[in-house]
């Protein structure tokens, strides 16, 4: 199955440069996407603000009850595109629309991706 997701330009570039290998996503009331339906070997088309597209294969998916556990287990190096700092990473993730309210109810996904090169 192929999924289509928008992503900010900074994270898009980090995936393109293969610096970001884990996409963090949470089910919220602001989106119809249910990340529990994503499976290993599915593909994701990420598009940025310029409608550029990157295709990635899902290699692994881990679910966590909160962002703290996710960052402790997955680390910050390949999960965050804005910083490698744990505390700043928490702040950044919880600033995403709906994440602060939704993660305590639904948890959060660490979606491991591999860039599919053209």
PDB file as gemmi writes it, atoms N, CA and C in Angstrom:
CRYST1    1.000    1.000    1.000  90.00  90.00  90.00 P 1                      
ATOM      1  N   UNK A   1       0.845  -1.177   0.000  1.00  0.00           N  
ATOM      2  CA  UNK A   1       0.000   0.000   0.000  1.00  0.00           C  
ATOM      3  C   UNK A   1       0.889   1.239   0.000  1.00  0.00           C  
ATOM      4  N   UNK A   2       0.422   2.282  -0.659  1.00  0.00           N  
ATOM      5  CA  UNK A   2       1.160   3.542  -0.678  1.00  0.00           C  
ATOM      6  C   UNK A   2       0.366   4.611   0.070  1.00  0.00           C  
ATOM      7  N   UNK A   3       1.056   5.342   0.911  1.00  0.00           N  
ATOM      8  CA  UNK A   3       0.464   6.413   1.710  1.00  0.00           C  
ATOM      9  C   UNK A   3       1.033   7.743   1.229  1.00  0.00           C  
ATOM     10  N   UNK A   4       0.252   8.794   1.325  1.00  0.00           N  
ATOM     11  CA  UNK A   4       0.695  10.124   0.910  1.00  0.00           C  
ATOM     12  C   UNK A   4       0.651  11.043   2.125  1.00  0.00           C  
ATOM     13  N   UNK A   5       1.789  11.640   2.444  1.00  0.00           N  
ATOM     14  CA  UNK A   5       1.897  12.510   3.618  1.00  0.00           C  
ATOM     15  C   UNK A   5       2.597  13.812   3.265  1.00  0.00           C  
ATOM     16  N   UNK A   6       2.093  14.901   3.816  1.00  0.00           N  
ATOM     17  CA  UNK A   6       2.825  16.154   3.678  1.00  0.00           C  
ATOM     18  C   UNK A   6       3.838  16.229   4.812  1.00  0.00           C  
ATOM     19  N   UNK A   7       4.896  16.984   4.558  1.00  0.00           N  
ATOM     20  CA  UNK A   7       5.978  17.099   5.532  1.00  0.00           C  
ATOM     21  C   UNK A   7       6.615  18.475   5.360  1.00  0.00           C  
ATOM     22  N   UNK A   8       7.138  19.026   6.442  1.00  0.00           N  
ATOM     23  CA  UNK A   8       7.746  20.354   6.312  1.00  0.00           C  
ATOM     24  C   UNK A   8       9.045  20.263   5.513  1.00  0.00           C  
ATOM     25  N   UNK A   9       9.462  21.383   4.978  1.00  0.00           N  
ATOM     26  CA  UNK A   9      10.609  21.424   4.071  1.00  0.00           C  
ATOM     27  C   UNK A   9      11.907  20.970   4.736  1.00  0.00           C  
ATOM     28  N   UNK A  10      12.099  21.311   5.995  1.00  0.00           N  
ATOM     29  CA  UNK A  10      13.321  20.913   6.708  1.00  0.00           C  
ATOM     30  C   UNK A  10      13.404  19.388   6.827  1.00  0.00           C  
ATOM     31  N   UNK A  11      12.304  18.753   7.222  1.00  0.00           N  
ATOM     32  CA  UNK A  11      12.282  17.296   7.349  1.00  0.00           C  
ATOM     33  C   UNK A  11      12.397  16.630   5.977  1.00  0.00           C  
ATOM     34  N   UNK A  12      11.763  17.222   4.969  1.00  0.00           N  
ATOM     35  CA  UNK A  12      11.847  16.702   3.597  1.00  0.00           C  
ATOM     36  C   UNK A  12      13.310  16.639   3.153  1.00  0.00           C  
ATOM     37  N   UNK A  13      14.029  17.728   3.368  1.00  0.00           N  
ATOM     38  CA  UNK A  13      15.445  17.780   2.976  1.00  0.00           C  
ATOM     39  C   UNK A  13      16.259  16.750   3.765  1.00  0.00           C  
ATOM     40  N   UNK A  14      15.974  16.604   5.044  1.00  0.00           N  
ATOM     41  CA  UNK A  14      16.704  15.639   5.874  1.00  0.00           C  
ATOM     42  C   UNK A  14      16.462  14.206   5.384  1.00  0.00           C  
ATOM     43  N   UNK A  15      15.246  13.898   4.945  1.00  0.00           N  
ATOM     44  CA  UNK A  15      14.970  12.573   4.374  1.00  0.00           C  
ATOM     45  C   UNK A  15      15.704  12.425   3.049  1.00  0.00           C  
ATOM     46  N   UNK A  16      15.646  13.451   2.227  1.00  0.00           N  
ATOM     47  CA  UNK A  16      16.311  13.424   0.913  1.00  0.00           C  
ATOM     48  C   UNK A  16      17.814  13.196   1.070  1.00  0.00           C  
ATOM     49  N   UNK A  17      18.407  13.809   2.090  1.00  0.00           N  
ATOM     50  CA  UNK A  17      19.843  13.664   2.357  1.00  0.00           C  
ATOM     51  C   UNK A  17      20.145  12.432   3.213  1.00  0.00           C  
ATOM     52  N   UNK A  18      19.113  11.667   3.535  1.00  0.00           N  
ATOM     53  CA  UNK A  18      19.206  10.434   4.325  1.00  0.00           C  
ATOM     54  C   UNK A  18      19.760  10.668   5.724  1.00  0.00           C  
ATOM     55  N   UNK A  19      19.496  11.855   6.262  1.00  0.00           N  
ATOM     56  CA  UNK A  19      19.840  12.159   7.654  1.00  0.00           C  
ATOM     57  C   UNK A  19      18.684  11.809   8.580  1.00  0.00           C  
ATOM     58  N   UNK A  20      17.464  11.824   8.069  1.00  0.00           N  
ATOM     59  CA  UNK A  20      16.271  11.483   8.841  1.00  0.00           C  
ATOM     60  C   UNK A  20      15.779  10.132   8.334  1.00  0.00           C  
ATOM     61  N   UNK A  21      15.742   9.161   9.239  1.00  0.00           N  
ATOM     62  CA  UNK A  21      15.372   7.806   8.864  1.00  0.00           C  
ATOM     63  C   UNK A  21      14.180   7.283   9.653  1.00  0.00           C  
ATOM     64  N   UNK A  22      13.654   8.119  10.535  1.00  0.00           N  
ATOM     65  CA  UNK A  22      12.481   7.751  11.332  1.00  0.00           C  
ATOM     66  C   UNK A  22      11.512   8.918  11.318  1.00  0.00           C  
ATOM     67  N   UNK A  23      10.300   8.665  10.857  1.00  0.00           N  
ATOM     68  CA  UNK A  23       9.256   9.692  10.836  1.00  0.00           C  
ATOM     69  C   UNK A  23       8.358   9.475  12.049  1.00  0.00           C  
ATOM     70  N   UNK A  24       8.167  10.536  12.819  1.00  0.00           N  
ATOM     71  CA  UNK A  24       7.328  10.473  14.022  1.00  0.00           C  
ATOM     72  C   UNK A  24       5.940  10.978  13.656  1.00  0.00           C  
ATOM     73  N   UNK A  25       4.926  10.152  13.924  1.00  0.00           N  
ATOM     74  CA  UNK A  25       3.552  10.526  13.607  1.00  0.00           C  
ATOM     75  C   UNK A  25       2.619  10.065  14.715  1.00  0.00           C  
ATOM     76  N   UNK A  26       1.549  10.841  14.917  1.00  0.00           N  
ATOM     77  CA  UNK A  26       0.526  10.503  15.915  1.00  0.00           C  
ATOM     78  C   UNK A  26      -0.858  10.691  15.297  1.00  0.00           C  
ATOM     79  N   UNK A  27      -1.781   9.838  15.683  1.00  0.00           N  
ATOM     80  CA  UNK A  27      -3.171   9.990  15.257  1.00  0.00           C  
ATOM     81  C   UNK A  27      -3.775  11.169  16.010  1.00  0.00           C  
ATOM     82  N   UNK A  28      -4.366  12.107  15.267  1.00  0.00           N  
ATOM     83  CA  UNK A  28      -4.991  13.278  15.888  1.00  0.00           C  
ATOM     84  C   UNK A  28      -6.384  13.479  15.320  1.00  0.00           C  
ATOM     85  N   UNK A  29      -7.125  14.377  15.942  1.00  0.00           N  
ATOM     86  CA  UNK A  29      -8.452  14.749  15.446  1.00  0.00           C  
ATOM     87  C   UNK A  29      -8.367  15.665  14.226  1.00  0.00           C  
ATOM     88  N   UNK A  30      -7.161  16.099  13.875  1.00  0.00           N  
ATOM     89  CA  UNK A  30      -6.967  17.034  12.766  1.00  0.00           C  
ATOM     90  C   UNK A  30      -6.646  16.328  11.454  1.00  0.00           C  
ATOM     91  N   UNK A  31      -6.632  14.998  11.469  1.00  0.00           N  
ATOM     92  CA  UNK A  31      -6.300  14.231  10.271  1.00  0.00           C  
ATOM     93  C   UNK A  31      -7.108  12.940  10.240  1.00  0.00           C  
ATOM     94  N   UNK A  32      -7.439  12.503   9.039  1.00  0.00           N  
ATOM     95  CA  UNK A  32      -8.155  11.236   8.872  1.00  0.00           C  
ATOM     96  C   UNK A  32      -7.198  10.053   8.772  1.00  0.00           C  
ATOM     97  N   UNK A  33      -5.916  10.294   8.797  1.00  0.00           N  
ATOM     98  CA  UNK A  33      -4.932   9.221   8.638  1.00  0.00           C  
ATOM     99  C   UNK A  33      -4.797   8.451   9.949  1.00  0.00           C  
ATOM    100  N   UNK A  34      -4.867   7.113   9.846  1.00  0.00           N  
ATOM    101  CA  UNK A  34      -4.675   6.238  10.997  1.00  0.00           C  
ATOM    102  C   UNK A  34      -3.362   5.490  10.790  1.00  0.00           C  
ATOM    103  N   UNK A  35      -2.352   5.890  11.544  1.00  0.00           N  
ATOM    104  CA  UNK A  35      -1.018   5.327  11.365  1.00  0.00           C  
ATOM    105  C   UNK A  35      -0.925   3.876  11.813  1.00  0.00           C  
ATOM    106  N   UNK A  36      -1.913   3.378  12.538  1.00  0.00           N  
ATOM    107  CA  UNK A  36      -1.908   1.959  12.903  1.00  0.00           C  
ATOM    108  C   UNK A  36      -2.126   1.076  11.674  1.00  0.00           C  
ATOM    109  N   UNK A  37      -2.603   1.671  10.579  1.00  0.00           N  
ATOM    110  CA  UNK A  37      -2.806   0.928   9.332  1.00  0.00           C  
ATOM    111  C   UNK A  37      -1.542   0.838   8.478  1.00  0.00           C  
ATOM    112  N   UNK A  38      -0.503   1.554   8.842  1.00  0.00           N  
ATOM    113  CA  UNK A  38       0.746   1.512   8.094  1.00  0.00           C  
ATOM    114  C   UNK A  38       1.463   0.205   8.423  1.00  0.00           C  
ATOM    115  N   UNK A  39       2.047  -0.417   7.415  1.00  0.00           N  
ATOM    116  CA  UNK A  39       2.699  -1.720   7.588  1.00  0.00           C  
ATOM    117  C   UNK A  39       4.104  -1.698   6.976  1.00  0.00           C  
ATOM    118  N   UNK A  40       4.950  -2.584   7.482  1.00  0.00           N  
ATOM    119  CA  UNK A  40       6.277  -2.775   6.907  1.00  0.00           C  
ATOM    120  C   UNK A  40       6.111  -3.153   5.437  1.00  0.00           C  
ATOM    121  N   UNK A  41       6.973  -2.611   4.602  1.00  0.00           N  
ATOM    122  CA  UNK A  41       6.992  -2.769   3.137  1.00  0.00           C  
ATOM    123  C   UNK A  41       5.999  -1.871   2.413  1.00  0.00           C  
ATOM    124  N   UNK A  42       5.099  -1.174   3.131  1.00  0.00           N  
ATOM    125  CA  UNK A  42       4.290  -0.137   2.491  1.00  0.00           C  
ATOM    126  C   UNK A  42       5.236   0.971   2.043  1.00  0.00           C  
ATOM    127  N   UNK A  43       4.759   1.832   1.153  1.00  0.00           N  
ATOM    128  CA  UNK A  43       5.548   2.991   0.750  1.00  0.00           C  
ATOM    129  C   UNK A  43       4.840   4.272   1.181  1.00  0.00           C  
ATOM    130  N   UNK A  44       5.633   5.306   1.352  1.00  0.00           N  
ATOM    131  CA  UNK A  44       5.114   6.635   1.682  1.00  0.00           C  
ATOM    132  C   UNK A  44       5.624   7.607   0.633  1.00  0.00           C  
ATOM    133  N   UNK A  45       4.709   8.404   0.089  1.00  0.00           N  
ATOM    134  CA  UNK A  45       5.090   9.541  -0.750  1.00  0.00           C  
ATOM    135  C   UNK A  45       5.027  10.767   0.144  1.00  0.00           C  
ATOM    136  N   UNK A  46       6.171  11.346   0.429  1.00  0.00           N  
ATOM    137  CA  UNK A  46       6.221  12.589   1.179  1.00  0.00           C  
ATOM    138  C   UNK A  46       6.238  13.731   0.173  1.00  0.00           C  
ATOM    139  N   UNK A  47       5.432  14.756   0.426  1.00  0.00           N  
ATOM    140  CA  UNK A  47       5.515  15.945  -0.420  1.00  0.00           C  
ATOM    141  C   UNK A  47       5.702  17.169   0.461  1.00  0.00           C  
ATOM    142  N   UNK A  48       6.447  18.134  -0.077  1.00  0.00           N  
ATOM    143  CA  UNK A  48       6.762  19.348   0.675  1.00  0.00           C  
ATOM    144  C   UNK A  48       5.950  20.527   0.150  1.00  0.00           C  
ATOM    145  N   UNK A  49       6.300  21.724   0.575  1.00  0.00           N  
ATOM    146  CA  UNK A  49       5.534  22.919   0.203  1.00  0.00           C  
ATOM    147  C   UNK A  49       5.657  23.251  -1.286  1.00  0.00           C  
ATOM    148  N   UNK A  50       6.682  22.732  -1.953  1.00  0.00           N  
ATOM    149  CA  UNK A  50       6.857  22.951  -3.390  1.00  0.00           C  
ATOM    150  C   UNK A  50       6.276  21.809  -4.213  1.00  0.00           C  
ATOM    151  N   UNK A  51       5.545  20.924  -3.547  1.00  0.00           N  
ATOM    152  CA  UNK A  51       4.973  19.728  -4.180  1.00  0.00           C  
ATOM    153  C   UNK A  51       6.024  18.807  -4.788  1.00  0.00           C  
ATOM    154  N   UNK A  52       7.242  18.864  -4.252  1.00  0.00           N  
ATOM    155  CA  UNK A  52       8.245  17.866  -4.610  1.00  0.00           C  
ATOM    156  C   UNK A  52       7.876  16.586  -3.874  1.00  0.00           C  
ATOM    157  N   UNK A  53       8.266  15.453  -4.432  1.00  0.00           N  
ATOM    158  CA  UNK A  53       7.883  14.170  -3.839  1.00  0.00           C  
ATOM    159  C   UNK A  53       9.113  13.307  -3.592  1.00  0.00           C  
ATOM    160  N   UNK A  54       9.125  12.660  -2.443  1.00  0.00           N  
ATOM    161  CA  UNK A  54      10.102  11.627  -2.122  1.00  0.00           C  
ATOM    162  C   UNK A  54       9.321  10.353  -1.816  1.00  0.00           C  
ATOM    163  N   UNK A  55       9.809   9.229  -2.299  1.00  0.00           N  
ATOM    164  CA  UNK A  55       9.181   7.947  -1.986  1.00  0.00           C  
ATOM    165  C   UNK A  55      10.099   7.179  -1.050  1.00  0.00           C  
ATOM    166  N   UNK A  56       9.489   6.600  -0.014  1.00  0.00           N  
ATOM    167  CA  UNK A  56      10.232   5.819   0.967  1.00  0.00           C  
ATOM    168  C   UNK A  56       9.504   4.515   1.239  1.00  0.00           C  
ATOM    169  N   UNK A  57      10.278   3.507   1.589  1.00  0.00           N  
ATOM    170  CA  UNK A  57       9.711   2.234   2.008  1.00  0.00           C  
ATOM    171  C   UNK A  57       9.716   2.184   3.529  1.00  0.00           C  
ATOM    172  N   UNK A  58       8.651   1.665   4.119  1.00  0.00           N  
ATOM    173  CA  UNK A  58       8.596   1.477   5.568  1.00  0.00           C  
ATOM    174  C   UNK A  58       9.334   0.179   5.889  1.00  0.00           C  
ATOM    175  N   UNK A  59      10.351   0.284   6.740  1.00  0.00           N  
ATOM    176  CA  UNK A  59      11.147  -0.888   7.094  1.00  0.00           C  
ATOM    177  C   UNK A  59      10.806  -1.427   8.491  1.00  0.00           C  
ATOM    178  N   UNK A  60      10.202  -0.583   9.307  1.00  0.00           N  
ATOM    179  CA  UNK A  60       9.878  -0.978  10.687  1.00  0.00           C  
ATOM    180  C   UNK A  60       8.949   0.072  11.262  1.00  0.00           C  
ATOM    181  N   UNK A  61       8.071  -0.342  12.165  1.00  0.00           N  
ATOM    182  CA  UNK A  61       7.192   0.607  12.852  1.00  0.00           C  
ATOM    183  C   UNK A  61       7.161   0.235  14.336  1.00  0.00           C  
ATOM    184  N   UNK A  62       7.426   1.213  15.178  1.00  0.00           N  
ATOM    185  CA  UNK A  62       7.337   1.017  16.623  1.00  0.00           C  
ATOM    186  C   UNK A  62       6.315   1.985  17.180  1.00  0.00           C  
ATOM    187  N   UNK A  63       5.482   1.511  18.098  1.00  0.00           N  
ATOM    188  CA  UNK A  63       4.489   2.346  18.773  1.00  0.00           C  
ATOM    189  C   UNK A  63       4.959   2.582  20.198  1.00  0.00           C  
ATOM    190  N   UNK A  64       4.799   3.806  20.662  1.00  0.00           N  
ATOM    191  CA  UNK A  64       5.181   4.173  22.024  1.00  0.00           C  
ATOM    192  C   UNK A  64       4.027   4.881  22.705  1.00  0.00           C  
ATOM    193  N   UNK A  65       3.954   4.753  24.021  1.00  0.00           N  
ATOM    194  CA  UNK A  65       2.874   5.411  24.765  1.00  0.00           C  
ATOM    195  C   UNK A  65       3.086   6.914  24.850  1.00  0.00           C  
ATOM    196  N   UNK A  66       4.345   7.361  24.697  1.00  0.00           N  
ATOM    197  CA  UNK A  66       4.616   8.800  24.740  1.00  0.00           C  
ATOM    198  C   UNK A  66       5.912   9.121  24.002  1.00  0.00           C  
ATOM    199  N   UNK A  67       6.125  10.391  23.759  1.00  0.00           N  
ATOM    200  CA  UNK A  67       7.297  10.852  23.016  1.00  0.00           C  
ATOM    201  C   UNK A  67       8.571  10.623  23.823  1.00  0.00           C  
ATOM    202  N   UNK A  68       8.482  10.749  25.129  1.00  0.00           N  
ATOM    203  CA  UNK A  68       9.660  10.548  25.970  1.00  0.00           C  
ATOM    204  C   UNK A  68      10.242   9.147  25.743  1.00  0.00           C  
ATOM    205  N   UNK A  69       9.380   8.121  25.784  1.00  0.00           N  
ATOM    206  CA  UNK A  69       9.852   6.756  25.540  1.00  0.00           C  
ATOM    207  C   UNK A  69      10.374   6.589  24.121  1.00  0.00           C  
ATOM    208  N   UNK A  70       9.687   7.194  23.168  1.00  0.00           N  
ATOM    209  CA  UNK A  70      10.120   7.102  21.778  1.00  0.00           C  
ATOM    210  C   UNK A  70      11.539   7.644  21.630  1.00  0.00           C  
ATOM    211  N   UNK A  71      11.786   8.847  22.117  1.00  0.00           N  
ATOM    212  CA  UNK A  71      13.107   9.451  21.956  1.00  0.00           C  
ATOM    213  C   UNK A  71      14.178   8.720  22.762  1.00  0.00           C  
ATOM    214  N   UNK A  72      13.810   8.168  23.909  1.00  0.00           N  
ATOM    215  CA  UNK A  72      14.783   7.403  24.695  1.00  0.00           C  
ATOM    216  C   UNK A  72      15.181   6.115  23.980  1.00  0.00           C  
ATOM    217  N   UNK A  73      14.236   5.467  23.330  1.00  0.00           N  
ATOM    218  CA  UNK A  73      14.513   4.193  22.639  1.00  0.00           C  
ATOM    219  C   UNK A  73      15.080   4.414  21.232  1.00  0.00           C  
ATOM    220  N   UNK A  74      14.532   5.364  20.495  1.00  0.00           N  
ATOM    221  CA  UNK A  74      14.932   5.590  19.103  1.00  0.00           C  
ATOM    222  C   UNK A  74      16.100   6.569  18.978  1.00  0.00           C  
ATOM    223  N   UNK A  75      16.297   7.404  19.994  1.00  0.00           N  
ATOM    224  CA  UNK A  75      17.332   8.427  19.936  1.00  0.00           C  
ATOM    225  C   UNK A  75      16.851   9.644  19.156  1.00  0.00           C  
ATOM    226  N   UNK A  76      17.716  10.628  19.031  1.00  0.00           N  
ATOM    227  CA  UNK A  76      17.350  11.863  18.346  1.00  0.00           C  
ATOM    228  C   UNK A  76      18.034  12.003  16.986  1.00  0.00           C  
ATOM    229  N   UNK A  77      19.115  11.289  16.763  1.00  0.00           N  
ATOM    230  CA  UNK A  77      19.927  11.481  15.561  1.00  0.00           C  
ATOM    231  C   UNK A  77      19.138  11.307  14.269  1.00  0.00           C  
ATOM    232  N   UNK A  78      18.360  10.228  14.138  1.00  0.00           N  
ATOM    233  CA  UNK A  78      17.629   9.958  12.901  1.00  0.00           C  
ATOM    234  C   UNK A  78      16.141  10.277  12.990  1.00  0.00           C  
ATOM    235  N   UNK A  79      15.670  10.719  14.156  1.00  0.00           N  
ATOM    236  CA  UNK A  79      14.239  10.994  14.324  1.00  0.00           C  
ATOM    237  C   UNK A  79      13.894  12.466  14.165  1.00  0.00           C  
ATOM    238  N   UNK A  80      14.813  13.340  14.501  1.00  0.00           N  
ATOM    239  CA  UNK A  80      14.532  14.776  14.500  1.00  0.00           C  
ATOM    240  C   UNK A  80      15.321  15.480  13.405  1.00  0.00           C  
ATOM    241  N   UNK A  81      14.663  16.386  12.706  1.00  0.00           N  
ATOM    242  CA  UNK A  81      15.375  17.157  11.683  1.00  0.00           C  
ATOM    243  C   UNK A  81      15.741  18.549  12.182  1.00  0.00           C  
ATOM    244  N   UNK A  82      15.175  18.953  13.324  1.00  0.00           N  
ATOM    245  CA  UNK A  82      15.401  20.315  13.799  1.00  0.00           C  
ATOM    246  C   UNK A  82      16.525  20.412  14.830  1.00  0.00           C  
ATOM    247  N   UNK A  83      16.792  19.307  15.544  1.00  0.00           N  
ATOM    248  CA  UNK A  83      17.774  19.356  16.625  1.00  0.00           C  
ATOM    249  C   UNK A  83      18.141  17.935  17.023  1.00  0.00           C  
ATOM    250  N   UNK A  84      19.278  17.779  17.691  1.00  0.00           N  
ATOM    251  CA  UNK A  84      19.623  16.495  18.297  1.00  0.00           C  
ATOM    252  C   UNK A  84      19.430  16.555  19.810  1.00  0.00           C  
ATOM    253  N   UNK A  85      18.943  17.683  20.298  1.00  0.00           N  
ATOM    254  CA  UNK A  85      18.752  17.886  21.724  1.00  0.00           C  
ATOM    255  C   UNK A  85      17.425  17.271  22.176  1.00  0.00           C  
ATOM    256  N   UNK A  86      17.474  16.393  23.151  1.00  0.00           N  
ATOM    257  CA  UNK A  86      16.294  15.675  23.642  1.00  0.00           C  
ATOM    258  C   UNK A  86      15.172  16.627  24.084  1.00  0.00           C  
ATOM    259  N   UNK A  87      15.492  17.592  24.930  1.00  0.00           N  
ATOM    260  CA  UNK A  87      14.460  18.503  25.458  1.00  0.00           C  
ATOM    261  C   UNK A  87      13.867  19.383  24.362  1.00  0.00           C  
ATOM    262  N   UNK A  88      14.705  19.884  23.467  1.00  0.00           N  
ATOM    263  CA  UNK A  88      14.187  20.683  22.353  1.00  0.00           C  
ATOM    264  C   UNK A  88      13.353  19.811  21.417  1.00  0.00           C  
ATOM    265  N   UNK A  89      13.750  18.548  21.259  1.00  0.00           N  
ATOM    266  CA  UNK A  89      12.985  17.608  20.438  1.00  0.00           C  
ATOM    267  C   UNK A  89      11.594  17.374  21.001  1.00  0.00           C  
ATOM    268  N   UNK A  90      11.502  17.177  22.318  1.00  0.00           N  
ATOM    269  CA  UNK A  90      10.194  17.021  22.962  1.00  0.00           C  
ATOM    270  C   UNK A  90       9.317  18.235  22.697  1.00  0.00           C  
ATOM    271  N   UNK A  91       9.896  19.410  22.896  1.00  0.00           N  
ATOM    272  CA  UNK A  91       9.157  20.653  22.687  1.00  0.00           C  
ATOM    273  C   UNK A  91       8.675  20.760  21.246  1.00  0.00           C  
ATOM    274  N   UNK A  92       9.534  20.424  20.299  1.00  0.00           N  
ATOM    275  CA  UNK A  92       9.203  20.505  18.883  1.00  0.00           C  
ATOM    276  C   UNK A  92       8.064  19.549  18.522  1.00  0.00           C  
ATOM    277  N   UNK A  93       8.141  18.323  18.976  1.00  0.00           N  
ATOM    278  CA  UNK A  93       7.102  17.330  18.656  1.00  0.00           C  
ATOM    279  C   UNK A  93       5.771  17.729  19.271  1.00  0.00           C  
ATOM    280  N   UNK A  94       5.794  18.139  20.532  1.00  0.00           N  
ATOM    281  CA  UNK A  94       4.544  18.519  21.191  1.00  0.00           C  
ATOM    282  C   UNK A  94       3.957  19.817  20.651  1.00  0.00           C  
ATOM    283  N   UNK A  95       4.739  20.571  19.875  1.00  0.00           N  
ATOM    284  CA  UNK A  95       4.207  21.801  19.282  1.00  0.00           C  
ATOM    285  C   UNK A  95       3.401  21.522  18.007  1.00  0.00           C  
ATOM    286  N   UNK A  96       3.484  20.300  17.478  1.00  0.00           N  
ATOM    287  CA  UNK A  96       2.738  19.954  16.267  1.00  0.00           C  
ATOM    288  C   UNK A  96       1.237  19.930  16.563  1.00  0.00           C  
ATOM    289  N   UNK A  97       0.450  20.376  15.619  1.00  0.00           N  
ATOM    290  CA  UNK A  97      -0.994  20.511  15.808  1.00  0.00           C  
ATOM    291  C   UNK A  97      -1.625  19.209  16.279  1.00  0.00           C  
ATOM    292  N   UNK A  98      -2.226  19.258  17.463  1.00  0.00           N  
ATOM    293  CA  UNK A  98      -2.969  18.126  18.011  1.00  0.00           C  
ATOM    294  C   UNK A  98      -2.143  17.096  18.746  1.00  0.00           C  
ATOM    295  N   UNK A  99      -0.823  17.168  18.664  1.00  0.00           N  
ATOM    296  CA  UNK A  99       0.006  16.130  19.274  1.00  0.00           C  
ATOM    297  C   UNK A  99      -0.059  16.145  20.808  1.00  0.00           C  
ATOM    298  N   UNK A 100      -0.012  17.325  21.413  1.00  0.00           N  
ATOM    299  CA  UNK A 100      -0.016  17.397  22.879  1.00  0.00           C  
ATOM    300  C   UNK A 100      -1.283  16.756  23.464  1.00  0.00           C  
ATOM    301  N   UNK A 101      -2.396  16.925  22.778  1.00  0.00           N  
ATOM    302  CA  UNK A 101      -3.667  16.377  23.269  1.00  0.00           C  
ATOM    303  C   UNK A 101      -3.841  14.903  22.886  1.00  0.00           C  
ATOM    304  N   UNK A 102      -3.363  14.525  21.728  1.00  0.00           N  
ATOM    305  CA  UNK A 102      -3.641  13.189  21.191  1.00  0.00           C  
ATOM    306  C   UNK A 102      -2.688  12.099  21.673  1.00  0.00           C  
ATOM    307  N   UNK A 103      -1.422  12.409  21.853  1.00  0.00           N  
ATOM    308  CA  UNK A 103      -0.449  11.379  22.217  1.00  0.00           C  
ATOM    309  C   UNK A 103      -0.784  10.706  23.549  1.00  0.00           C  
ATOM    310  N   UNK A 104      -1.201  11.439  24.599  1.00  0.00           N  
ATOM    311  CA  UNK A 104      -1.561  10.730  25.831  1.00  0.00           C  
ATOM    312  C   UNK A 104      -2.711   9.724  25.645  1.00  0.00           C  
ATOM    313  N   UNK A 105      -3.579   9.960  24.673  1.00  0.00           N  
ATOM    314  CA  UNK A 105      -4.699   9.048  24.407  1.00  0.00           C  
ATOM    315  C   UNK A 105      -4.320   7.933  23.439  1.00  0.00           C  
ATOM    316  N   UNK A 106      -3.557   8.281  22.390  1.00  0.00           N  
ATOM    317  CA  UNK A 106      -3.327   7.362  21.270  1.00  0.00           C  
ATOM    318  C   UNK A 106      -1.902   6.851  21.124  1.00  0.00           C  
ATOM    319  N   UNK A 107      -0.961   7.434  21.843  1.00  0.00           N  
ATOM    320  CA  UNK A 107       0.433   7.066  21.659  1.00  0.00           C  
ATOM    321  C   UNK A 107       1.020   7.724  20.422  1.00  0.00           C  
ATOM    322  N   UNK A 108       2.204   7.266  20.040  1.00  0.00           N  
ATOM    323  CA  UNK A 108       2.935   7.885  18.936  1.00  0.00           C  
ATOM    324  C   UNK A 108       3.737   6.800  18.210  1.00  0.00           C  
ATOM    325  N   UNK A 109       3.877   6.974  16.905  1.00  0.00           N  
ATOM    326  CA  UNK A 109       4.548   5.986  16.067  1.00  0.00           C  
ATOM    327  C   UNK A 109       5.914   6.482  15.615  1.00  0.00           C  
ATOM    328  N   UNK A 110       6.883   5.572  15.634  1.00  0.00           N  
ATOM    329  CA  UNK A 110       8.193   5.794  15.029  1.00  0.00           C  
ATOM    330  C   UNK A 110       8.213   4.934  13.769  1.00  0.00           C  
ATOM    331  N   UNK A 111       8.095   5.580  12.624  1.00  0.00           N  
ATOM    332  CA  UNK A 111       8.010   4.880  11.346  1.00  0.00           C  
ATOM    333  C   UNK A 111       9.390   4.941  10.686  1.00  0.00           C  
ATOM    334  N   UNK A 112      10.074   3.813  10.659  1.00  0.00           N  
ATOM    335  CA  UNK A 112      11.400   3.736  10.055  1.00  0.00           C  
ATOM    336  C   UNK A 112      11.243   3.682   8.543  1.00  0.00           C  
ATOM    337  N   UNK A 113      11.999   4.530   7.858  1.00  0.00           N  
ATOM    338  CA  UNK A 113      11.858   4.645   6.402  1.00  0.00           C  
ATOM    339  C   UNK A 113      13.210   4.516   5.715  1.00  0.00           C  
ATOM    340  N   UNK A 114      13.143   4.057   4.495  1.00  0.00           N  
ATOM    341  CA  UNK A 114      14.315   3.976   3.625  1.00  0.00           C  
ATOM    342  C   UNK A 114      13.977   4.668   2.332  1.00  0.00           C  
ATOM    343  N   UNK A 115      14.777   5.655   1.958  1.00  0.00           N  
ATOM    344  CA  UNK A 115      14.562   6.407   0.735  1.00  0.00           C  
ATOM    345  C   UNK A 115      14.660   5.485  -0.477  1.00  0.00           C  
ATOM    346  N   UNK A 116      13.684   5.590  -1.354  1.00  0.00           N  
ATOM    347  CA  UNK A 116      13.717   4.859  -2.625  1.00  0.00           C  
ATOM    348  C   UNK A 116      14.292   5.819  -3.650  1.00  0.00           C  
ATOM    349  N   UNK A 117      15.483   5.494  -4.125  1.00  0.00           N  
ATOM    350  CA  UNK A 117      16.170   6.380  -5.061  1.00  0.00           C  
ATOM    351  C   UNK A 117      15.682   6.098  -6.475  1.00  0.00           C  
ATOM    352  N   UNK A 118      15.492   7.165  -7.251  1.00  0.00           N  
ATOM    353  CA  UNK A 118      15.030   7.018  -8.636  1.00  0.00           C  
ATOM    354  C   UNK A 118      16.126   6.527  -9.539  1.00  0.00           C  
TER     355      UNK A 118                                                      
END                                                                             
